[in-house]
Amino acid sequence: MTRKVVWGLIGTLFFVVCLLATLPAKQLVYRLDLPANLQLFGVSGTIWQGKIQRANVVHTELTSVRWSLSPWRLLTGKVGLELHVGNIRETNQVYLKGNAVMSLFKQHLALSDMTIRMPAQTILNRANLPMKVLAKGPVEVKLADASVQMNATQVLCEAISGTGQWRNAQVLAPSGLVEMGTFNATLGCTDHNLTIDVAEPNALNLSFVASGRDLQSLRVNGRFNIPADMPNEIKAVGRFLGQPGNDGYTQFTW
């Protein structure tokens, strides 16, 4: 009798595993109560390996979202995903590749070995800037590790170890696009605030530290020294932000 029970349990477990392995992802995703700022289109595959043709996340469009879910993580009460978004060759779209682990019982998300690349304009449109800036060039963020706490109203960073780089930076001026080269940044987290530390050398002799809960709430403190060979439009923006001191640097805060 005991042997029959054991084999019955094994058979039931095998059936459940097979059912889950072939369960279409869209059967689950389209039944979830998704946030209003998250829209998914063209879901295919299974819950273990699936694809979303297009997603709109907080007014940012993502294409070709693919995931691979680890069944072993579920045994520890966590959802482990290997994510791949977009095409690495398309510099005008969002690209992402890396690992994410979310707790089933706590509002916690951990990221590792993650690369995120998006157009600079996408970031600048969300940042708390004192003026409108039109820009080109990809911004790439590399996260060795990141840990965030999520609740119903906001996402709070707990720890971040990463870097950012704006390559082939260009800013639109009345006379045309102005080449700016590369800007490098170090990313961190202090008191649940994201920190972005930009340091020289760069085309504007610019350095600053920005801190805030998100891009919209960033507070910036820094300085710059615009070279003499920069176009007059760029120099005019510099004068709008302040006047240089005896060392040639203009201090700014916003």
C-alpha positions in Angstrom: 0.0 0.0 0.0 2.8 2.4 0.9 4.6 1.6 -2.4 1.4 2.5 -4.3 1.1 5.8 -2.5 4.7 6.7 -3.2 4.3 5.8 -6.9 1.1 7.8 -7.0 2.8 10.8 -5.5 5.6 10.5 -8.0 3.2 10.2 -10.9 1.2 13.2 -9.7 4.4 15.3 -9.3 5.5 14.2 -12.8 2.2 15.3 -14.3 2.3 18.7 -12.6 5.9 19.3 -13.8 5.0 18.3 -17.3 1.9 20.6 -17.2 3.9 23.6 -16.0 6.6 22.9 -18.5 4.2 23.2 -21.4 1.9 25.9 -19.9 1.7 28.7 -22.4 3.0 31.9 -20.9 0.1 34.0 -22.3 -2.4 31.9 -20.3 -0.7 33.1 -17.1 0.5 36.7 -18.1 -2.9 37.8 -19.5 -4.6 36.8 -16.2 -2.3 38.8 -14.0 -3.4 42.1 -12.5 -0.6 44.2 -14.1 0.2 47.8 -13.1 -1.4 50.5 -15.2 2.1 51.6 -16.4 2.9 48.1 -17.8 1.5 46.8 -21.0 2.4 43.6 -22.8 1.8 42.6 -26.4 2.4 39.4 -28.3 3.2 37.0 -25.4 4.4 33.5 -26.6 6.4 30.5 -25.4 6.1 28.9 -21.9 6.5 30.3 -18.4 10.0 28.7 -18.4 11.1 30.2 -21.7 9.0 32.9 -23.3 9.0 36.0 -25.4 7.0 39.3 -25.5 7.0 41.0 -28.9 6.5 44.5 -27.4 6.2 45.9 -23.9 5.5 49.4 -22.7 7.0 50.0 -19.3 6.5 53.5 -17.7 6.1 55.0 -21.2 9.3 53.3 -22.4 8.9 50.9 -25.3 10.8 47.5 -25.2 10.9 45.1 -28.1 11.7 41.4 -28.3 11.6 40.7 -24.5 12.9 37.1 -23.8 13.2 35.3 -20.5 14.4 32.0 -19.1 13.0 31.1 -15.7 15.0 28.8 -13.3 12.8 26.1 -11.7 15.4 25.5 -9.0 15.0 29.1 -7.7 11.3 28.5 -7.0 12.2 25.9 -4.4 13.8 28.7 -2.4 10.8 31.0 -2.7 12.4 33.2 -5.4 11.8 33.8 -9.1 15.1 33.7 -11.0 15.1 35.1 -14.5 17.7 35.5 -17.3 16.5 38.5 -19.3 17.3 39.6 -22.8 15.6 42.7 -24.3 16.1 44.1 -27.8 19.0 43.8 -30.3 22.5 44.8 -29.4 23.0 46.2 -32.9 20.1 48.6 -32.6 21.6 51.6 -30.7 18.4 53.6 -31.0 16.4 51.1 -28.9 16.6 49.8 -25.4 18.8 46.8 -25.0 19.1 44.8 -21.8 20.8 41.5 -20.8 21.3 40.1 -17.3 19.9 38.3 -14.4 17.1 39.2 -12.0 15.9 37.5 -8.9 12.6 38.4 -7.2 11.4 37.1 -3.8 8.0 35.6 -3.8 7.4 36.6 -0.1 9.3 39.9 0.1 9.1 43.0 -2.1 12.8 42.7 -3.1 14.6 42.5 -6.5 18.2 41.7 -7.1 20.1 42.3 -10.4 23.4 41.0 -11.4 25.8 40.9 -14.4 23.4 43.3 -16.2 24.0 45.5 -19.2 21.4 48.2 -20.0 21.7 50.5 -23.0 19.3 53.1 -24.2 19.3 56.4 -26.2 20.5 59.4 -24.2 17.4 61.3 -25.1 15.2 58.7 -23.3 17.1 59.4 -20.1 17.2 63.2 -20.5 13.5 63.3 -21.1 12.9 61.9 -17.6 15.7 63.8 -15.8 15.1 66.9 -13.7 16.9 69.4 -16.0 16.7 73.2 -15.8 16.2 73.3 -19.6 15.3 71.2 -22.5 18.2 69.3 -24.0 18.2 67.4 -27.3 20.9 64.8 -27.5 22.1 61.7 -29.4 24.3 58.8 -28.6 23.8 55.6 -26.5 24.1 55.5 -22.7 25.3 52.1 -21.4 24.9 51.0 -17.8 26.7 48.0 -16.4 25.5 46.7 -13.1 27.7 44.2 -11.3 25.1 44.0 -8.5 22.0 45.9 -7.5 19.4 45.4 -4.9 16.1 47.3 -4.7 13.1 47.3 -2.4 9.7 47.7 -4.0 6.4 48.8 -2.6 3.1 50.0 -3.9 4.3 53.6 -4.6 8.0 53.5 -5.3 11.2 51.6 -5.8 14.0 52.2 -3.3 17.6 51.2 -3.9 19.4 49.4 -1.2 22.8 48.8 -2.9 24.2 49.4 -6.4 27.6 48.6 -7.8 27.9 49.8 -11.4 29.1 52.2 -14.0 27.6 54.3 -16.8 29.0 55.7 -20.0 27.5 58.1 -22.6 29.4 57.3 -25.8 29.6 59.4 -29.0 27.7 62.1 -27.1 26.1 64.8 -29.3 24.0 67.8 -28.3 21.8 69.7 -30.7 22.5 73.4 -31.0 21.1 75.9 -33.5 24.2 75.5 -35.6 23.8 71.7 -35.6 25.0 68.7 -33.6 28.0 69.3 -31.3 30.3 66.4 -30.7 30.9 65.8 -27.0 32.9 62.6 -26.9 32.4 60.4 -23.9 31.2 60.9 -20.4 31.8 58.4 -17.6 29.9 57.9 -14.4 30.0 55.7 -11.2 26.7 54.5 -9.9 25.9 53.9 -6.2 23.2 54.0 -3.5 23.1 56.1 -0.3 20.2 56.2 2.1 17.9 54.7 -0.5 18.9 57.4 -3.0 20.5 56.6 -6.3 23.8 58.4 -6.8 25.5 59.3 -10.1 29.0 60.6 -9.9 30.4 62.0 -13.2 34.1 62.9 -13.2 36.6 64.6 -15.6 38.1 64.3 -18.2 35.4 65.1 -20.7 34.6 67.7 -23.4 33.1 70.2 -20.9 35.5 69.6 -18.0 32.3 68.6 -16.2 32.0 66.9 -12.9 29.0 66.5 -10.6 27.2 64.3 -8.1 23.5 63.7 -8.6 21.3 62.0 -5.9 17.6 61.2 -5.7 15.0 58.4 -5.4 14.6 58.5 -9.2 15.5 60.5 -12.3 12.7 63.0 -11.7 13.9 63.8 -8.2 17.6 64.1 -8.8 19.4 66.9 -7.1 22.7 67.9 -8.8 25.8 69.7 -7.5 28.8 70.1 -9.8 31.0 72.3 -11.8 32.2 72.8 -15.4 34.8 74.7 -17.5 33.7 75.1 -21.1 36.7 75.2 -23.5 37.2 78.2 -25.7 36.8 76.2 -28.9 33.2 75.1 -28.1 30.4 76.7 -30.1 28.9 80.0 -28.8 25.6 78.3 -28.2 27.2 75.9 -25.7 29.0 78.8 -24.0 25.6 80.7 -23.8 24.1 77.7 -21.9 27.1 77.8 -19.5 26.5 81.5 -18.8 22.8 80.8 -18.1 23.9 78.4 -15.4 26.2 80.8 -13.8 29.5 82.8 -14.0 32.9 81.2 -13.8 35.1 81.8 -10.7 38.8 82.7 -10.7 39.8 79.1 -11.5 37.6 79.2 -14.7 35.0 76.8 -13.3 31.3 77.5 -13.0 29.7 76.0 -10.0 26.0 74.9 -10.4 23.3 73.4 -8.4 19.7 72.4 -9.2 
